[in-house]
Amino acid sequence: MHVVDVRTRQVLRTVSGLGPLRGVSIAPDSRTAFVTLGEEGAVAVVDLRDGTVKGRQSVGASPDGVAFGTAAGR
C-alpha cells in the first residue's frame, strides 16, 4: 500500500506486510486508514503518519470494504 500526497501526487511512504487489499477508508482526522484484507478476513489499522500497521481485527470471510459513519445522538 502506498500513502500518497494528493496535492503533489508524490508517494510519501510504502506500507508493507498487508497482502492483497480490497477496500480502504480514511478516518476523518486523516491520520488512520482502515484497510480490508479479503484473503485474511480482517481489517488492518494503518497509521498514515509513519506507515505502520497498528493492528488487525478479524471480521469474517472476504471483507470488501469499510466505511465511516457518525453515531446518532452525539
mmCIF file of the N, C-alpha and C atoms, coordinates in Angstrom:
data_MODEL
# 
_entry.id   MODEL 
# 
loop_
_atom_site.group_PDB 
_atom_site.id 
_atom_site.type_symbol 
_atom_site.label_atom_id 
_atom_site.label_alt_id 
_atom_site.label_comp_id 
_atom_site.label_asym_id 
_atom_site.label_entity_id 
_atom_site.label_seq_id 
_atom_site.pdbx_PDB_ins_code 
_atom_site.Cartn_x 
_atom_site.Cartn_y 
_atom_site.Cartn_z 
_atom_site.occupancy 
_atom_site.B_iso_or_equiv 
_atom_site.pdbx_formal_charge 
_atom_site.auth_seq_id 
_atom_site.auth_comp_id 
_atom_site.auth_asym_id 
_atom_site.auth_atom_id 
_atom_site.pdbx_PDB_model_num 
ATOM 1   N N  . MET A 1 1  ? 0.848   -1.166  0.000  1.00 0.00 ? 1  MET A N  1 
ATOM 2   C CA . MET A 1 1  ? 0.000   0.000   0.000  1.00 0.00 ? 1  MET A CA 1 
ATOM 3   C C  . MET A 1 1  ? 0.893   1.228   0.000  1.00 0.00 ? 1  MET A C  1 
ATOM 4   N N  . HIS A 1 2  ? 0.541   2.231   -0.812 1.00 0.00 ? 2  HIS A N  1 
ATOM 5   C CA . HIS A 1 2  ? 1.286   3.480   -0.861 1.00 0.00 ? 2  HIS A CA 1 
ATOM 6   C C  . HIS A 1 2  ? 0.456   4.599   -0.248 1.00 0.00 ? 2  HIS A C  1 
ATOM 7   N N  . VAL A 1 3  ? 1.110   5.452   0.520  1.00 0.00 ? 3  VAL A N  1 
ATOM 8   C CA . VAL A 1 3  ? 0.489   6.663   1.044  1.00 0.00 ? 3  VAL A CA 1 
ATOM 9   C C  . VAL A 1 3  ? 0.924   7.792   0.120  1.00 0.00 ? 3  VAL A C  1 
ATOM 10  N N  . VAL A 1 4  ? -0.073  8.480   -0.467 1.00 0.00 ? 4  VAL A N  1 
ATOM 11  C CA . VAL A 1 4  ? 0.202   9.480   -1.489 1.00 0.00 ? 4  VAL A CA 1 
ATOM 12  C C  . VAL A 1 4  ? -0.324  10.842  -1.045 1.00 0.00 ? 4  VAL A C  1 
ATOM 13  N N  . ASP A 1 5  ? 0.471   11.884  -1.281 1.00 0.00 ? 5  ASP A N  1 
ATOM 14  C CA . ASP A 1 5  ? 0.022   13.257  -1.082 1.00 0.00 ? 5  ASP A CA 1 
ATOM 15  C C  . ASP A 1 5  ? -0.794  13.622  -2.320 1.00 0.00 ? 5  ASP A C  1 
ATOM 16  N N  . VAL A 1 6  ? -2.097  13.819  -2.157 1.00 0.00 ? 6  VAL A N  1 
ATOM 17  C CA . VAL A 1 6  ? -2.959  14.049  -3.312 1.00 0.00 ? 6  VAL A CA 1 
ATOM 18  C C  . VAL A 1 6  ? -2.710  15.408  -3.975 1.00 0.00 ? 6  VAL A C  1 
ATOM 19  N N  . ARG A 1 7  ? -2.174  16.344  -3.248 1.00 0.00 ? 7  ARG A N  1 
ATOM 20  C CA . ARG A 1 7  ? -1.876  17.653  -3.848 1.00 0.00 ? 7  ARG A CA 1 
ATOM 21  C C  . ARG A 1 7  ? -0.666  17.584  -4.779 1.00 0.00 ? 7  ARG A C  1 
ATOM 22  N N  . THR A 1 8  ? 0.389   16.909  -4.321 1.00 0.00 ? 8  THR A N  1 
ATOM 23  C CA . THR A 1 8  ? 1.624   16.845  -5.113 1.00 0.00 ? 8  THR A CA 1 
ATOM 24  C C  . THR A 1 8  ? 1.729   15.567  -5.943 1.00 0.00 ? 8  THR A C  1 
ATOM 25  N N  . ARG A 1 9  ? 0.852   14.599  -5.651 1.00 0.00 ? 9  ARG A N  1 
ATOM 26  C CA . ARG A 1 9  ? 0.863   13.287  -6.327 1.00 0.00 ? 9  ARG A CA 1 
ATOM 27  C C  . ARG A 1 9  ? 2.161   12.523  -6.085 1.00 0.00 ? 9  ARG A C  1 
ATOM 28  N N  . GLN A 1 10 ? 2.787   12.788  -4.960 1.00 0.00 ? 10 GLN A N  1 
ATOM 29  C CA . GLN A 1 10 ? 4.029   12.118  -4.597 1.00 0.00 ? 10 GLN A CA 1 
ATOM 30  C C  . GLN A 1 10 ? 3.752   11.005  -3.594 1.00 0.00 ? 10 GLN A C  1 
ATOM 31  N N  . VAL A 1 11 ? 4.433   9.887   -3.759 1.00 0.00 ? 11 VAL A N  1 
ATOM 32  C CA . VAL A 1 11 ? 4.347   8.794   -2.792 1.00 0.00 ? 11 VAL A CA 1 
ATOM 33  C C  . VAL A 1 11 ? 5.146   9.205   -1.564 1.00 0.00 ? 11 VAL A C  1 
ATOM 34  N N  . LEU A 1 12 ? 4.477   9.240   -0.409 1.00 0.00 ? 12 LEU A N  1 
ATOM 35  C CA . LEU A 1 12 ? 5.129   9.647   0.833  1.00 0.00 ? 12 LEU A CA 1 
ATOM 36  C C  . LEU A 1 12 ? 5.818   8.482   1.519  1.00 0.00 ? 12 LEU A C  1 
ATOM 37  N N  . ARG A 1 13 ? 5.179   7.315   1.460  1.00 0.00 ? 13 ARG A N  1 
ATOM 38  C CA . ARG A 1 13 ? 5.752   6.113   2.073  1.00 0.00 ? 13 ARG A CA 1 
ATOM 39  C C  . ARG A 1 13 ? 5.017   4.896   1.549  1.00 0.00 ? 13 ARG A C  1 
ATOM 40  N N  . THR A 1 14 ? 5.618   3.749   1.763  1.00 0.00 ? 14 THR A N  1 
ATOM 41  C CA . THR A 1 14 ? 5.018   2.471   1.401  1.00 0.00 ? 14 THR A CA 1 
ATOM 42  C C  . THR A 1 14 ? 4.785   1.678   2.671  1.00 0.00 ? 14 THR A C  1 
ATOM 43  N N  . VAL A 1 15 ? 3.592   1.143   2.810  1.00 0.00 ? 15 VAL A N  1 
ATOM 44  C CA . VAL A 1 15 ? 3.248   0.305   3.961  1.00 0.00 ? 15 VAL A CA 1 
ATOM 45  C C  . VAL A 1 15 ? 3.349   -1.147  3.502  1.00 0.00 ? 15 VAL A C  1 
ATOM 46  N N  . SER A 1 16 ? 4.157   -1.930  4.182  1.00 0.00 ? 16 SER A N  1 
ATOM 47  C CA . SER A 1 16 ? 4.342   -3.324  3.778  1.00 0.00 ? 16 SER A CA 1 
ATOM 48  C C  . SER A 1 16 ? 3.663   -4.265  4.766  1.00 0.00 ? 16 SER A C  1 
ATOM 49  N N  . GLY A 1 17 ? 3.558   -5.514  4.358  1.00 0.00 ? 17 GLY A N  1 
ATOM 50  C CA . GLY A 1 17 ? 3.041   -6.550  5.237  1.00 0.00 ? 17 GLY A CA 1 
ATOM 51  C C  . GLY A 1 17 ? 1.532   -6.670  5.286  1.00 0.00 ? 17 GLY A C  1 
ATOM 52  N N  . LEU A 1 18 ? 0.832   -6.131  4.271  1.00 0.00 ? 18 LEU A N  1 
ATOM 53  C CA . LEU A 1 18 ? -0.626  -6.180  4.314  1.00 0.00 ? 18 LEU A CA 1 
ATOM 54  C C  . LEU A 1 18 ? -1.232  -7.247  3.411  1.00 0.00 ? 18 LEU A C  1 
ATOM 55  N N  . GLY A 1 19 ? -0.571  -7.641  2.359  1.00 0.00 ? 19 GLY A N  1 
ATOM 56  C CA . GLY A 1 19 ? -1.165  -8.567  1.413  1.00 0.00 ? 19 GLY A CA 1 
ATOM 57  C C  . GLY A 1 19 ? -2.169  -7.854  0.524  1.00 0.00 ? 19 GLY A C  1 
ATOM 58  N N  . PRO A 1 20 ? -2.968  -8.621  -0.232 1.00 0.00 ? 20 PRO A N  1 
ATOM 59  C CA . PRO A 1 20 ? -3.935  -8.010  -1.150 1.00 0.00 ? 20 PRO A CA 1 
ATOM 60  C C  . PRO A 1 20 ? -5.004  -7.188  -0.417 1.00 0.00 ? 20 PRO A C  1 
ATOM 61  N N  . LEU A 1 21 ? -5.203  -5.962  -0.869 1.00 0.00 ? 21 LEU A N  1 
ATOM 62  C CA . LEU A 1 21 ? -6.186  -5.053  -0.275 1.00 0.00 ? 21 LEU A CA 1 
ATOM 63  C C  . LEU A 1 21 ? -7.463  -5.076  -1.100 1.00 0.00 ? 21 LEU A C  1 
ATOM 64  N N  . ARG A 1 22 ? -8.585  -4.855  -0.437 1.00 0.00 ? 22 ARG A N  1 
ATOM 65  C CA . ARG A 1 22 ? -9.854  -4.766  -1.155 1.00 0.00 ? 22 ARG A CA 1 
ATOM 66  C C  . ARG A 1 22 ? -10.533 -3.420  -0.968 1.00 0.00 ? 22 ARG A C  1 
ATOM 67  N N  . GLY A 1 23 ? -10.424 -2.825  0.192  1.00 0.00 ? 23 GLY A N  1 
ATOM 68  C CA . GLY A 1 23 ? -11.074 -1.551  0.443  1.00 0.00 ? 23 GLY A CA 1 
ATOM 69  C C  . GLY A 1 23 ? -10.271 -0.746  1.438  1.00 0.00 ? 23 GLY A C  1 
ATOM 70  N N  . VAL A 1 24 ? -10.349 0.573   1.306  1.00 0.00 ? 24 VAL A N  1 
ATOM 71  C CA . VAL A 1 24 ? -9.633  1.474   2.208  1.00 0.00 ? 24 VAL A CA 1 
ATOM 72  C C  . VAL A 1 24 ? -10.572 2.602   2.598  1.00 0.00 ? 24 VAL A C  1 
ATOM 73  N N  . SER A 1 25 ? -10.574 2.956   3.868  1.00 0.00 ? 25 SER A N  1 
ATOM 74  C CA . SER A 1 25 ? -11.311 4.118   4.336  1.00 0.00 ? 25 SER A CA 1 
ATOM 75  C C  . SER A 1 25 ? -10.391 4.914   5.254  1.00 0.00 ? 25 SER A C  1 
ATOM 76  N N  . ILE A 1 26 ? -10.355 6.216   5.035  1.00 0.00 ? 26 ILE A N  1 
ATOM 77  C CA . ILE A 1 26 ? -9.503  7.099   5.826  1.00 0.00 ? 26 ILE A CA 1 
ATOM 78  C C  . ILE A 1 26 ? -10.351 7.729   6.923  1.00 0.00 ? 26 ILE A C  1 
ATOM 79  N N  . ALA A 1 27 ? -9.838  7.700   8.151  1.00 0.00 ? 27 ALA A N  1 
ATOM 80  C CA . ALA A 1 27 ? -10.537 8.307   9.284  1.00 0.00 ? 27 ALA A CA 1 
ATOM 81  C C  . ALA A 1 27 ? -10.679 9.809   9.053  1.00 0.00 ? 27 ALA A C  1 
ATOM 82  N N  . PRO A 1 28 ? -11.705 10.422  9.638  1.00 0.00 ? 28 PRO A N  1 
ATOM 83  C CA . PRO A 1 28 ? -11.921 11.865  9.453  1.00 0.00 ? 28 PRO A CA 1 
ATOM 84  C C  . PRO A 1 28 ? -10.720 12.741  9.812  1.00 0.00 ? 28 PRO A C  1 
ATOM 85  N N  . ASP A 1 29 ? -9.856  12.292  10.703 1.00 0.00 ? 29 ASP A N  1 
ATOM 86  C CA . ASP A 1 29 ? -8.680  13.087  11.069 1.00 0.00 ? 29 ASP A CA 1 
ATOM 87  C C  . ASP A 1 29 ? -7.510  12.909  10.087 1.00 0.00 ? 29 ASP A C  1 
ATOM 88  N N  . SER A 1 30 ? -7.684  12.067  9.084  1.00 0.00 ? 30 SER A N  1 
ATOM 89  C CA . SER A 1 30 ? -6.671  11.792  8.046  1.00 0.00 ? 30 SER A CA 1 
ATOM 90  C C  . SER A 1 30 ? -5.384  11.195  8.588  1.00 0.00 ? 30 SER A C  1 
ATOM 91  N N  . ARG A 1 31 ? -5.429  10.637  9.770  1.00 0.00 ? 31 ARG A N  1 
ATOM 92  C CA . ARG A 1 31 ? -4.225  10.044  10.370 1.00 0.00 ? 31 ARG A CA 1 
ATOM 93  C C  . ARG A 1 31 ? -4.228  8.525   10.333 1.00 0.00 ? 31 ARG A C  1 
ATOM 94  N N  . THR A 1 32 ? -5.400  7.932   10.144 1.00 0.00 ? 32 THR A N  1 
ATOM 95  C CA . THR A 1 32 ? -5.535  6.486   10.215 1.00 0.00 ? 32 THR A CA 1 
ATOM 96  C C  . THR A 1 32 ? -6.313  5.969   9.019  1.00 0.00 ? 32 THR A C  1 
ATOM 97  N N  . ALA A 1 33 ? -5.846  4.839   8.477  1.00 0.00 ? 33 ALA A N  1 
ATOM 98  C CA . ALA A 1 33 ? -6.577  4.161   7.405  1.00 0.00 ? 33 ALA A CA 1 
ATOM 99  C C  . ALA A 1 33 ? -7.019  2.802   7.933  1.00 0.00 ? 33 ALA A C  1 
ATOM 100 N N  . PHE A 1 34 ? -8.212  2.404   7.533  1.00 0.00 ? 34 PHE A N  1 
ATOM 101 C CA . PHE A 1 34 ? -8.719  1.074   7.825  1.00 0.00 ? 34 PHE A CA 1 
ATOM 102 C C  . PHE A 1 34 ? -8.794  0.344   6.490  1.00 0.00 ? 34 PHE A C  1 
ATOM 103 N N  . VAL A 1 35 ? -8.099  -0.791  6.401  1.00 0.00 ? 35 VAL A N  1 
ATOM 104 C CA . VAL A 1 35 ? -7.897  -1.478  5.140  1.00 0.00 ? 35 VAL A CA 1 
ATOM 105 C C  . VAL A 1 35 ? -8.446  -2.897  5.242  1.00 0.00 ? 35 VAL A C  1 
ATOM 106 N N  . THR A 1 36 ? -9.328  -3.268  4.302  1.00 0.00 ? 36 THR A N  1 
ATOM 107 C CA . THR A 1 36 ? -9.850  -4.637  4.330  1.00 0.00 ? 36 THR A CA 1 
ATOM 108 C C  . THR A 1 36 ? -8.868  -5.570  3.635  1.00 0.00 ? 36 THR A C  1 
ATOM 109 N N  . LEU A 1 37 ? -8.629  -6.689  4.280  1.00 0.00 ? 37 LEU A N  1 
ATOM 110 C CA . LEU A 1 37 ? -7.730  -7.720  3.772  1.00 0.00 ? 37 LEU A CA 1 
ATOM 111 C C  . LEU A 1 37 ? -8.580  -8.947  3.480  1.00 0.00 ? 37 LEU A C  1 
ATOM 112 N N  . GLY A 1 38 ? -9.081  -9.029  2.252  1.00 0.00 ? 38 GLY A N  1 
ATOM 113 C CA . GLY A 1 38 ? -10.056 -10.045 1.884  1.00 0.00 ? 38 GLY A CA 1 
ATOM 114 C C  . GLY A 1 38 ? -9.594  -11.468 2.102  1.00 0.00 ? 38 GLY A C  1 
ATOM 115 N N  . GLU A 1 39 ? -8.387  -11.791 1.695  1.00 0.00 ? 39 GLU A N  1 
ATOM 116 C CA . GLU A 1 39 ? -7.884  -13.155 1.844  1.00 0.00 ? 39 GLU A CA 1 
ATOM 117 C C  . GLU A 1 39 ? -7.662  -13.534 3.299  1.00 0.00 ? 39 GLU A C  1 
ATOM 118 N N  . GLU A 1 40 ? -7.384  -12.553 4.125  1.00 0.00 ? 40 GLU A N  1 
ATOM 119 C CA . GLU A 1 40 ? -7.110  -12.784 5.547  1.00 0.00 ? 40 GLU A CA 1 
ATOM 120 C C  . GLU A 1 40 ? -8.386  -12.725 6.395  1.00 0.00 ? 40 GLU A C  1 
ATOM 121 N N  . GLY A 1 41 ? -9.461  -12.146 5.829  1.00 0.00 ? 41 GLY A N  1 
ATOM 122 C CA . GLY A 1 41 ? -10.700 -11.991 6.590  1.00 0.00 ? 41 GLY A CA 1 
ATOM 123 C C  . GLY A 1 41 ? -10.539 -11.019 7.739  1.00 0.00 ? 41 GLY A C  1 
ATOM 124 N N  . ALA A 1 42 ? -9.824  -9.917  7.481  1.00 0.00 ? 42 ALA A N  1 
ATOM 125 C CA . ALA A 1 42 ? -9.505  -8.980  8.555  1.00 0.00 ? 42 ALA A CA 1 
ATOM 126 C C  . ALA A 1 42 ? -9.518  -7.544  8.044  1.00 0.00 ? 42 ALA A C  1 
ATOM 127 N N  . VAL A 1 43 ? -9.503  -6.614  9.006  1.00 0.00 ? 43 VAL A N  1 
ATOM 128 C CA . VAL A 1 43 ? -9.308  -5.198  8.727  1.00 0.00 ? 43 VAL A CA 1 
ATOM 129 C C  . VAL A 1 43 ? -8.037  -4.785  9.454  1.00 0.00 ? 43 VAL A C  1 
ATOM 130 N N  . ALA A 1 44 ? -7.141  -4.126  8.721  1.00 0.00 ? 44 ALA A N  1 
ATOM 131 C CA . ALA A 1 44 ? -5.901  -3.634  9.322  1.00 0.00 ? 44 ALA A CA 1 
ATOM 132 C C  . ALA A 1 44 ? -6.047  -2.151  9.622  1.00 0.00 ? 44 ALA A C  1 
ATOM 133 N N  . VAL A 1 45 ? -5.432  -1.720  10.713 1.00 0.00 ? 45 VAL A N  1 
ATOM 134 C CA . VAL A 1 45 ? -5.414  -0.313  11.107 1.00 0.00 ? 45 VAL A CA 1 
ATOM 135 C C  . VAL A 1 45 ? -4.009  0.203   10.807 1.00 0.00 ? 45 VAL A C  1 
ATOM 136 N N  . VAL A 1 46 ? -3.923  1.236   9.943  1.00 0.00 ? 46 VAL A N  1 
ATOM 137 C CA . VAL A 1 46 ? -2.632  1.754   9.496  1.00 0.00 ? 46 VAL A CA 1 
ATOM 138 C C  . VAL A 1 46 ? -2.489  3.208   9.929  1.00 0.00 ? 46 VAL A C  1 
ATOM 139 N N  . ASP A 1 47 ? -1.371  3.516   10.572 1.00 0.00 ? 47 ASP A N  1 
ATOM 140 C CA . ASP A 1 47 ? -1.040  4.893   10.934 1.00 0.00 ? 47 ASP A CA 1 
ATOM 141 C C  . ASP A 1 47 ? -0.428  5.542   9.702  1.00 0.00 ? 47 ASP A C  1 
ATOM 142 N N  . LEU A 1 48 ? -1.119  6.506   9.117  1.00 0.00 ? 48 LEU A N  1 
ATOM 143 C CA . LEU A 1 48 ? -0.648  7.120   7.877  1.00 0.00 ? 48 LEU A CA 1 
ATOM 144 C C  . LEU A 1 48 ? 0.523   8.059   8.082  1.00 0.00 ? 48 LEU A C  1 
ATOM 145 N N  . ARG A 1 49 ? 0.744   8.510   9.313  1.00 0.00 ? 49 ARG A N  1 
ATOM 146 C CA . ARG A 1 49 ? 1.864   9.425   9.573  1.00 0.00 ? 49 ARG A CA 1 
ATOM 147 C C  . ARG A 1 49 ? 3.208   8.713   9.487  1.00 0.00 ? 49 ARG A C  1 
ATOM 148 N N  . ASP A 1 50 ? 3.266   7.472   9.989  1.00 0.00 ? 50 ASP A N  1 
ATOM 149 C CA . ASP A 1 50 ? 4.553   6.768   9.957  1.00 0.00 ? 50 ASP A CA 1 
ATOM 150 C C  . ASP A 1 50 ? 4.516   5.469   9.148  1.00 0.00 ? 50 ASP A C  1 
ATOM 151 N N  . GLY A 1 51 ? 3.354   5.113   8.606  1.00 0.00 ? 51 GLY A N  1 
ATOM 152 C CA . GLY A 1 51 ? 3.248   3.943   7.746  1.00 0.00 ? 51 GLY A CA 1 
ATOM 153 C C  . GLY A 1 51 ? 3.291   2.606   8.457  1.00 0.00 ? 51 GLY A C  1 
ATOM 154 N N  . THR A 1 52 ? 2.972   2.603   9.744  1.00 0.00 ? 52 THR A N  1 
ATOM 155 C CA . THR A 1 52 ? 2.998   1.339   10.479 1.00 0.00 ? 52 THR A CA 1 
ATOM 156 C C  . THR A 1 52 ? 1.602   0.739   10.591 1.00 0.00 ? 52 THR A C  1 
ATOM 157 N N  . VAL A 1 53 ? 1.578   -0.580  10.619 1.00 0.00 ? 53 VAL A N  1 
ATOM 158 C CA . VAL A 1 53 ? 0.328   -1.305  10.850 1.00 0.00 ? 53 VAL A CA 1 
ATOM 159 C C  . VAL A 1 53 ? 0.166   -1.433  12.356 1.00 0.00 ? 53 VAL A C  1 
ATOM 160 N N  . LYS A 1 54 ? -0.865  -0.777  12.900 1.00 0.00 ? 54 LYS A N  1 
ATOM 161 C CA . LYS A 1 54 ? -1.077  -0.734  14.343 1.00 0.00 ? 54 LYS A CA 1 
ATOM 162 C C  . LYS A 1 54 ? -1.827  -1.951  14.870 1.00 0.00 ? 54 LYS A C  1 
ATOM 163 N N  . GLY A 1 55 ? -2.518  -2.650  13.984 1.00 0.00 ? 55 GLY A N  1 
ATOM 164 C CA . GLY A 1 55 ? -3.228  -3.835  14.432 1.00 0.00 ? 55 GLY A CA 1 
ATOM 165 C C  . GLY A 1 55 ? -4.091  -4.407  13.331 1.00 0.00 ? 55 GLY A C  1 
ATOM 166 N N  . ARG A 1 56 ? -4.643  -5.585  13.627 1.00 0.00 ? 56 ARG A N  1 
ATOM 167 C CA . ARG A 1 56 ? -5.560  -6.263  12.721 1.00 0.00 ? 56 ARG A CA 1 
ATOM 168 C C  . ARG A 1 56 ? -6.730  -6.774  13.538 1.00 0.00 ? 56 ARG A C  1 
ATOM 169 N N  . GLN A 1 57 ? -7.909  -6.748  12.920 1.00 0.00 ? 57 GLN A N  1 
ATOM 170 C CA . GLN A 1 57 ? -9.105  -7.272  13.569 1.00 0.00 ? 57 GLN A CA 1 
ATOM 171 C C  . GLN A 1 57 ? -9.762  -8.253  12.619 1.00 0.00 ? 57 GLN A C  1 
ATOM 172 N N  . SER A 1 58 ? -9.962  -9.467  13.079 1.00 0.00 ? 58 SER A N  1 
ATOM 173 C CA . SER A 1 58 ? -10.665 -10.464 12.282 1.00 0.00 ? 58 SER A CA 1 
ATOM 174 C C  . SER A 1 58 ? -12.125 -10.044 12.153 1.00 0.00 ? 58 SER A C  1 
ATOM 175 N N  . VAL A 1 59 ? -12.661 -10.089 10.921 1.00 0.00 ? 59 VAL A N  1 
ATOM 176 C CA . VAL A 1 59 ? -14.043 -9.660  10.700 1.00 0.00 ? 59 VAL A CA 1 
ATOM 177 C C  . VAL A 1 59 ? -14.873 -10.687 9.942  1.00 0.00 ? 59 VAL A C  1 
ATOM 178 N N  . GLY A 1 60 ? -14.291 -11.803 9.574  1.00 0.00 ? 60 GLY A N  1 
ATOM 179 C CA . GLY A 1 60 ? -15.035 -12.810 8.826  1.00 0.00 ? 60 GLY A CA 1 
ATOM 180 C C  . GLY A 1 60 ? -14.561 -12.890 7.388  1.00 0.00 ? 60 GLY A C  1 
ATOM 181 N N  . ALA A 1 61 ? -15.147 -13.800 6.670  1.00 0.00 ? 61 ALA A N  1 
ATOM 182 C CA . ALA A 1 61 ? -14.690 -14.123 5.319  1.00 0.00 ? 61 ALA A CA 1 
ATOM 183 C C  . ALA A 1 61 ? -14.887 -12.983 4.326  1.00 0.00 ? 61 ALA A C  1 
ATOM 184 N N  . SER A 1 62 ? -13.853 -12.724 3.551  1.00 0.00 ? 62 SER A N  1 
ATOM 185 C CA . SER A 1 62 ? -13.867 -11.855 2.375  1.00 0.00 ? 62 SER A CA 1 
ATOM 186 C C  . SER A 1 62 ? -14.450 -10.453 2.567  1.00 0.00 ? 62 SER A C  1 
ATOM 187 N N  . PRO A 1 63 ? -13.946 -9.661  3.508  1.00 0.00 ? 63 PRO A N  1 
ATOM 188 C CA . PRO A 1 63 ? -14.451 -8.283  3.601  1.00 0.00 ? 63 PRO A CA 1 
ATOM 189 C C  . PRO A 1 63 ? -14.073 -7.504  2.349  1.00 0.00 ? 63 PRO A C  1 
ATOM 190 N N  . ASP A 1 64 ? -15.014 -6.739  1.821  1.00 0.00 ? 64 ASP A N  1 
ATOM 191 C CA . ASP A 1 64 ? -14.778 -5.985  0.588  1.00 0.00 ? 64 ASP A CA 1 
ATOM 192 C C  . ASP A 1 64 ? -14.545 -4.503  0.815  1.00 0.00 ? 64 ASP A C  1 
ATOM 193 N N  . GLY A 1 65 ? -15.118 -3.937  1.853  1.00 0.00 ? 65 GLY A N  1 
ATOM 194 C CA . GLY A 1 65 ? -14.994 -2.507  2.051  1.00 0.00 ? 65 GLY A CA 1 
ATOM 195 C C  . GLY A 1 65 ? -15.214 -2.125  3.489  1.00 0.00 ? 65 GLY A C  1 
ATOM 196 N N  . VAL A 1 66 ? -14.951 -0.876  3.772  1.00 0.00 ? 66 VAL A N  1 
ATOM 197 C CA . VAL A 1 66 ? -15.110 -0.345  5.113  1.00 0.00 ? 66 VAL A CA 1 
ATOM 198 C C  . VAL A 1 66 ? -15.527 1.119   4.961  1.00 0.00 ? 66 VAL A C  1 
ATOM 199 N N  . ALA A 1 67 ? -16.353 1.596   5.891  1.00 0.00 ? 67 ALA A N  1 
ATOM 200 C CA . ALA A 1 67 ? -16.845 2.972   5.805  1.00 0.00 ? 67 ALA A CA 1 
ATOM 201 C C  . ALA A 1 67 ? -16.958 3.570   7.198  1.00 0.00 ? 67 ALA A C  1 
ATOM 202 N N  . PHE A 1 68 ? -16.978 4.898   7.236  1.00 0.00 ? 68 PHE A N  1 
ATOM 203 C CA . PHE A 1 68 ? -17.164 5.610   8.490  1.00 0.00 ? 68 PHE A CA 1 
ATOM 204 C C  . PHE A 1 68 ? -18.548 6.222   8.529  1.00 0.00 ? 68 PHE A C  1 
ATOM 205 N N  . GLY A 1 69 ? -19.083 6.307   9.733  1.00 0.00 ? 69 GLY A N  1 
ATOM 206 C CA . GLY A 1 69 ? -20.351 7.000   9.944  1.00 0.00 ? 69 GLY A CA 1 
ATOM 207 C C  . GLY A 1 69 ? -20.292 7.713   11.269 1.00 0.00 ? 69 GLY A C  1 
ATOM 208 N N  . THR A 1 70 ? -21.280 8.525   11.527 1.00 0.00 ? 70 THR A N  1 
ATOM 209 C CA . THR A 1 70 ? -21.324 9.192   12.816 1.00 0.00 ? 70 THR A CA 1 
ATOM 210 C C  . THR A 1 70 ? -22.409 8.545   13.659 1.00 0.00 ? 70 THR A C  1 
ATOM 211 N N  . ALA A 1 71 ? -22.166 8.491   14.935 1.00 0.00 ? 71 ALA A N  1 
ATOM 212 C CA . ALA A 1 71 ? -23.128 7.896   15.850 1.00 0.00 ? 71 ALA A CA 1 
ATOM 213 C C  . ALA A 1 71 ? -24.302 8.867   16.045 1.00 0.00 ? 71 ALA A C  1 
ATOM 214 N N  . ALA A 1 72 ? -25.485 8.364   15.971 1.00 0.00 ? 72 ALA A N  1 
ATOM 215 C CA . ALA A 1 72 ? -26.679 9.200   16.168 1.00 0.00 ? 72 ALA A CA 1 
ATOM 216 C C  . ALA A 1 72 ? -26.754 9.674   17.615 1.00 0.00 ? 72 ALA A C  1 
ATOM 217 N N  . GLY A 1 73 ? -27.175 10.895  17.813 1.00 0.00 ? 73 GLY A N  1 
ATOM 218 C CA . GLY A 1 73 ? -27.375 11.400  19.153 1.00 0.00 ? 73 GLY A CA 1 
ATOM 219 C C  . GLY A 1 73 ? -26.153 11.939  19.840 1.00 0.00 ? 73 GLY A C  1 
ATOM 220 N N  . ARG A 1 74 ? -25.039 12.017  19.145 1.00 0.00 ? 74 ARG A N  1 
ATOM 221 C CA . ARG A 1 74 ? -23.818 12.548  19.784 1.00 0.00 ? 74 ARG A CA 1 
ATOM 222 C C  . ARG A 1 74 ? -23.781 14.030  19.756 1.00 0.00 ? 74 ARG A C  1 
# 
